[in-house]
Amino acid sequence: MVEDIAANDYTVDMTEAELAEAKRYGRLDLACGLADRAIDVAYLAAAAFLLAGPLDAWLKGCPLLAGNWSLRLAAFFLVIMTIHLLLSFPLSFYSGHVLEHQFQLSTQTFRRWLWQYLKRNLLAMAFMLVLLEGLYWLIWIAGGAWWLLAAALFFVVTILLGQLWPVLILPLFYRIEKLDVPAITDRLARLAQGTGMSIEGVYRLDLSEETVKANAMLAGLGRTRRVLLGDTLLAGFSPEEIEVIFAHEIGHHVLHHIRSLIVTGLVYSAAGFWLCDRLLAWWVAPSGGPIDYARLPIATLPLLLLMMTVFALLLQPLQNAMSRRFERQADRYALERAGQKDAYLSAFRKLARLNKDDPSPHWLDVFLFHSHPPVAERLAMVEKVGKSGLLAIGRGQ
């Protein structure tokens, strides 16, 4: 049964001790996030301005690599990224394992955490290597038009990843099985009727193997679209609460948020690649002369990675603001579609307590890292909707 909520009680139901712990966890997590960004930028800057030249000269001296630009680019990338992983490993270990255990959020052994960490980074490196090889071949062949072709390629890759993520990539990290609980699956099917959203199925995601946190998501595109419910969510939340959470995900579909994010991603990538092109031209030909794209040095790789990283960091607050706006709209839709205010309130209260979310985090944390509104704001929104009705659903207030 959904817990009884007082008519005008929209506060986060946390004790003083729980609230203090959530705020402490939030502060430490913010510090780790800022330190991680600082390490990324500092290392890539050092690699671009200090390490790139000597490393490229050393690789040119290798008979196997001297005449093969693709192999030398791959070797260059692997050396750069391996050093990066070694430098960032202590912080990754603290933030991903020590901190999570310190606040009783992780169920992973060190061995499992390390295996997941290595698997995640090796997969990311392999994926990045393929993309960077393709990117440099675009530069060498297409010349000054490379940035436009790269943006188009990024769009295609985004669509493919969206389709493959739940069926090929996610199962590498979590056990996923189709959910056979009619009390939940039938309820979700009824909720999706009339929305134009087709889902391949509802699946159980075994999050409890590594965390006590609860989560749910709508993953995939087209024929691979499916609902993923964490087993921690299924164990601790009522069918009504799960229904409200799923209604939120339906809201993203009905309000075309995924399509909007893909289109804006295409615009952002085109702008980012164009800026990279201009900065590369300035770096390779500082006198203002024409750049020889066909002979762009491999040693420019760390500079290219640095520019992409800085651009992404500067862009993230804008992307977060757009995402938070979409989340507010989906929350309003969930309240209208499911029609269960009490279940909405109790679900987000449980999520806050279970995930140790600071209900009112520091503004810098929200600005830099939060793609969702703070929990206190999401609960207070129910009161605003109650006063003004649900007519403002499309305005993202």
C-alpha positions in Angstrom: 0.0 0.0 0.0 1.1 3.5 -0.7 2.0 5.3 2.5 -0.6 7.9 3.6 0.5 11.4 2.7 -1.0 14.5 4.4 -2.9 16.7 2.0 -0.4 19.6 2.1 2.8 17.8 3.1 5.3 18.2 0.2 8.5 18.0 2.3 11.2 15.3 2.0 10.5 12.7 4.6 14.0 12.4 6.1 15.2 12.4 9.7 17.9 15.0 10.7 20.5 12.2 10.6 19.4 11.0 7.1 19.4 14.6 5.8 22.9 15.3 7.2 24.2 12.1 5.7 22.7 12.8 2.3 24.3 16.3 2.4 27.7 15.0 3.4 27.5 12.4 0.6 26.5 15.1 -1.9 29.4 17.3 -0.9 32.0 14.5 -1.2 30.5 13.4 -4.5 30.7 17.0 -5.8 34.3 17.3 -4.7 35.1 14.0 -6.6 33.4 15.3 -9.7 35.3 18.5 -9.7 38.6 16.8 -9.0 37.9 14.3 -11.9 37.3 17.2 -14.3 40.5 19.0 -13.1 42.5 15.8 -13.7 41.1 15.4 -17.2 41.8 18.9 -18.3 45.3 19.2 -16.6 46.4 15.8 -18.0 45.2 16.4 -21.6 46.8 19.9 -21.5 50.1 18.4 -20.4 49.8 15.7 -23.0 49.1 18.2 -25.8 51.8 20.7 -24.9 54.5 18.6 -23.4 54.1 14.9 -24.2 52.7 14.8 -27.8 55.9 15.8 -29.6 58.4 13.4 -27.9 55.9 10.6 -28.0 55.2 11.0 -31.7 58.9 11.1 -32.4 59.5 8.0 -30.4 56.7 6.1 -32.2 58.1 7.2 -35.6 61.3 5.5 -34.7 59.5 2.1 -34.4 59.9 0.3 -37.8 56.4 -1.2 -37.6 54.8 2.1 -37.0 56.9 4.6 -39.0 55.2 4.2 -42.3 51.7 3.3 -41.1 49.7 6.3 -39.9 46.7 4.3 -38.7 48.8 2.0 -36.5 50.8 4.9 -35.2 47.6 6.8 -34.3 46.3 3.7 -32.5 49.5 3.3 -30.6 49.6 7.0 -29.7 46.0 6.9 -28.5 46.6 3.8 -26.4 49.7 5.3 -24.7 47.9 8.6 -23.9 44.8 6.9 -22.5 46.7 4.3 -20.5 48.6 7.0 -18.7 45.4 8.8 -18.1 43.8 5.8 -16.6 46.7 5.2 -14.3 46.7 8.8 -13.1 42.9 8.9 -12.5 42.6 5.4 -11.0 43.1 6.5 -7.3 40.2 9.0 -7.6 38.1 6.5 -9.5 38.7 3.9 -6.8 37.8 6.3 -4.0 34.6 7.8 -5.7 33.4 4.5 -7.2 34.2 2.1 -4.4 35.4 3.6 -1.1 32.9 6.4 -1.0 29.9 4.2 -2.0 30.8 1.7 0.8 31.4 4.5 3.3 27.7 5.5 2.9 26.4 1.9 2.6 25.4 2.4 -1.0 27.5 -0.3 -2.6 27.2 -4.1 -2.5 30.3 -4.7 -4.6 33.4 -6.5 -3.6 36.7 -4.8 -4.6 37.3 -7.6 -7.1 33.9 -7.1 -8.8 34.3 -3.3 -8.8 37.8 -3.6 -10.4 36.5 -6.0 -13.1 33.6 -3.7 -13.9 35.9 -0.7 -13.9 38.4 -2.4 -16.3 35.6 -3.7 -18.5 34.0 -0.3 -18.8 37.2 1.5 -19.6 38.5 -1.1 -22.0 35.2 -1.0 -23.9 35.3 2.8 -23.9 38.8 2.9 -25.2 38.0 0.4 -28.0 35.0 2.5 -29.0 37.0 5.7 -28.9 39.8 4.2 -30.9 37.5 3.2 -33.7 35.8 6.7 -33.7 39.2 8.6 -33.7 40.6 6.4 -36.5 37.5 7.3 -38.5 37.7 11.0 -37.5 41.4 11.3 -38.6 40.7 9.5 -41.9 37.9 12.0 -42.5 40.3 14.9 -41.8 43.0 13.4 -44.1 40.6 12.7 -47.0 37.8 15.3 -46.7 40.0 18.3 -45.9 38.2 21.4 -44.7 34.8 19.8 -44.8 35.7 17.1 -42.2 33.9 18.8 -39.4 30.5 18.7 -41.2 30.9 15.1 -42.1 32.0 14.3 -38.6 28.8 15.8 -37.2 26.8 13.7 -39.6 28.7 10.6 -38.5 28.2 11.5 -34.8 24.4 11.6 -35.5 24.5 8.1 -37.1 26.5 6.7 -34.2 24.1 8.2 -31.7 21.2 6.5 -33.3 23.0 3.2 -33.5 24.1 3.4 -29.9 20.6 4.2 -28.9 19.4 1.0 -30.5 22.2 -1.3 -29.4 22.7 0.0 -25.8 20.0 -2.2 -24.1 20.6 -5.4 -26.2 24.4 -5.5 -26.6 26.2 -3.1 -24.2 24.1 -3.0 -21.0 24.1 -6.9 -20.7 27.9 -6.8 -20.5 27.5 -5.1 -17.0 24.2 -6.3 -15.6 22.1 -9.4 -15.7 18.8 -8.6 -17.5 15.8 -10.9 -17.7 12.2 -10.4 -18.9 9.9 -9.5 -16.0 7.1 -12.0 -15.4 5.0 -10.2 -12.9 1.5 -9.5 -14.4 0.5 -7.2 -11.6 3.2 -4.8 -12.8 3.6 -5.6 -16.6 -0.2 -5.4 -17.2 -0.4 -2.2 -15.3 2.4 -0.6 -17.4 0.9 -1.9 -20.7 -2.4 -0.3 -19.8 -0.6 3.0 -19.0 1.2 3.0 -22.4 -2.0 2.5 -24.4 -3.0 5.4 -26.5 0.4 7.1 -26.2 1.8 5.9 -29.5 4.7 4.3 -27.6 5.6 0.7 -28.4 7.9 -1.2 -26.1 9.6 -4.5 -26.8 9.1 -5.6 -23.2 9.5 -5.0 -19.5 12.8 -6.3 -18.0 14.3 -6.7 -14.6 17.8 -5.2 -14.2 19.9 -6.7 -11.4 21.3 -3.6 -9.8 21.5 -5.2 -6.4 24.7 -7.0 -7.4 26.5 -3.7 -7.0 24.3 -1.1 -5.3 21.3 -0.6 -3.0 20.2 2.4 -5.1 16.9 2.1 -7.1 16.5 3.1 -10.7 14.3 2.6 -13.8 14.7 3.6 -17.4 13.2 3.5 -20.8 16.1 2.3 -23.0 16.6 1.7 -26.7 15.2 3.1 -29.9 12.7 1.6 -32.4 12.4 -2.2 -32.0 14.8 -2.3 -29.1 12.9 0.1 -26.9 12.2 -1.5 -23.6 11.4 -0.8 -19.9 14.2 -1.6 -17.4 13.3 -1.8 -13.8 16.0 -2.2 -11.2 15.4 -5.2 -8.9 16.0 -2.8 -6.0 13.0 -0.8 -7.3 10.9 -3.9 -7.6 11.7 -5.0 -4.1 11.0 -1.7 -2.3 8.3 0.1 -4.3 4.6 -0.6 -4.6 2.9 -1.2 -8.0 1.4 2.3 -7.8 4.8 3.9 -7.2 6.3 2.0 -10.1 3.4 3.0 -12.3 4.1 6.7 -11.6 7.8 6.3 -12.3 6.9 4.6 -15.6 4.4 7.3 -16.4 7.3 9.8 -16.1 9.3 7.8 -18.8 6.2 7.7 -21.0 6.2 11.5 -20.7 9.6 11.7 -22.3 8.2 9.8 -25.3 4.9 11.7 -25.6 6.6 15.1 -25.3 9.3 14.1 -27.9 12.2 14.7 -25.6 14.5 12.0 -27.0 14.1 13.4 -30.5 14.8 16.9 -29.3 18.0 15.7 -27.5 19.2 13.9 -30.6 18.6 17.0 -32.8 20.3 19.4 -30.4 23.1 16.9 -30.1 23.7 17.1 -33.9 23.8 20.9 -33.6 26.2 20.8 -30.7 28.5 18.3 -32.4 28.6 20.4 -35.6 29.5 23.5 -33.5 32.1 21.6 -31.5 33.8 20.0 -34.5 33.9 23.4 -36.3 35.6 25.0 -33.3 38.1 22.1 -33.2 38.8 22.7 -36.9 39.5 26.4 -36.3 41.8 25.7 -33.3 43.6 22.9 -35.1 44.3 25.3 -38.1 45.6 27.9 -35.7 47.8 25.3 -34.0 49.2 23.7 -37.1 49.5 26.9 -39.2 49.9 29.7 -36.7 51.0 32.2 -39.4 47.5 32.0 -40.9 48.5 30.0 -44.0 46.5 27.2 -45.4 46.4 24.0 -43.4 47.5 20.7 -45.1 44.7 18.5 -43.8 46.1 15.5 -45.7 49.2 15.6 -43.5 47.7 16.7 -40.2 50.1 15.4 -37.6 49.1 12.5 -35.3 50.7 14.6 -32.5 47.6 16.8 -32.6 45.5 14.0 -31.0 45.9 15.2 -27.4 45.0 18.7 -28.4 41.9 17.5 -30.2 40.9 15.5 -27.1 41.5 18.5 -24.9 39.4 20.7 -27.1 36.6 18.2 -27.2 36.7 17.8 -23.4 36.7 21.5 -22.7 33.9 22.1 -25.1 31.8 19.3 -23.5 32.5 20.7 -20.0 31.4 24.2 -21.1 28.3 22.8 -22.8 27.2 20.5 -20.0 25.5 23.1 -17.9 23.3 24.1 -20.9 22.6 20.4 -21.6 21.7 19.9 -17.9 19.4 22.9 -17.9 17.5 21.5 -20.9 17.4 18.0 -19.3 16.0 19.5 -16.1 13.3 21.3 -18.1 12.4 18.0 -19.8 12.3 16.2 -16.4 9.9 18.8 -15.0 7.6 18.4 -18.0 7.7 14.5 -17.6 6.9 14.9 -13.9 3.8 16.9 -14.7 2.8 14.4 -17.4 3.2 11.5 -14.9 0.9 13.2 -12.4 -1.7 13.8 -15.1 -1.4 10.3 -16.8 -1.2 8.2 -13.6 -3.4 10.4 -11.5 -1.7 9.3 -8.3 -0.3 12.2 -6.4 0.3 10.3 -3.2 2.2 7.5 -5.1 4.3 10.2 -6.8 5.2 11.8 -3.5 6.0 8.5 -1.7 8.0 7.2 -4.7 10.3 10.2 -4.8 10.7 10.3 -1.0 11.8 6.6 -1.1 14.2 7.3 -3.9 15.7 10.2 -2.0 16.2 8.1 1.2 17.4 5.0 -0.7 19.9 6.8 -2.9 20.9 9.3 -0.2 20.1 12.2 -2.5 20.5 15.7 -1.0 17.0 17.1 -1.5 18.4 20.7 -1.8 22.0 20.4 -3.1 24.4 23.3 -3.6 23.6 25.4 -6.7 27.0 24.6 -8.2 26.3 20.9 -8.0 23.0 21.4 -9.7 24.5 23.7 -12.4 27.4 21.4 -13.3 26.2 17.9 -12.7 22.4 17.5 -12.3 20.4 16.4 -15.3 17.3 16.1 -13.0 15.8 18.7 -10.7 16.5 18.3 -6.9 14.1 16.1 -5.1 12.7 19.0 -2.9 11.8 20.9 -6.1 10.1 17.9 -7.6 8.0 17.4 -4.5 7.1 21.1 -4.3 6.0 21.0 -7.9 3.1 18.8 -6.8 1.7 21.7 -4.7 2.1 24.1 -7.7 0.3 21.7 -9.9 -2.4 21.2 -7.3 -3.0 25.0 -7.3 -2.8 25.7 -11.0 -4.0 22.4 -12.4 -2.2 20.4 -15.1 -2.7 22.8 -17.9 1.0 24.0 -17.9 2.4 20.6 -18.7 4.0 21.7 -22.0 5.5 24.9 -20.5 8.1 23.1 -18.3 7.7 25.5 -15.4 
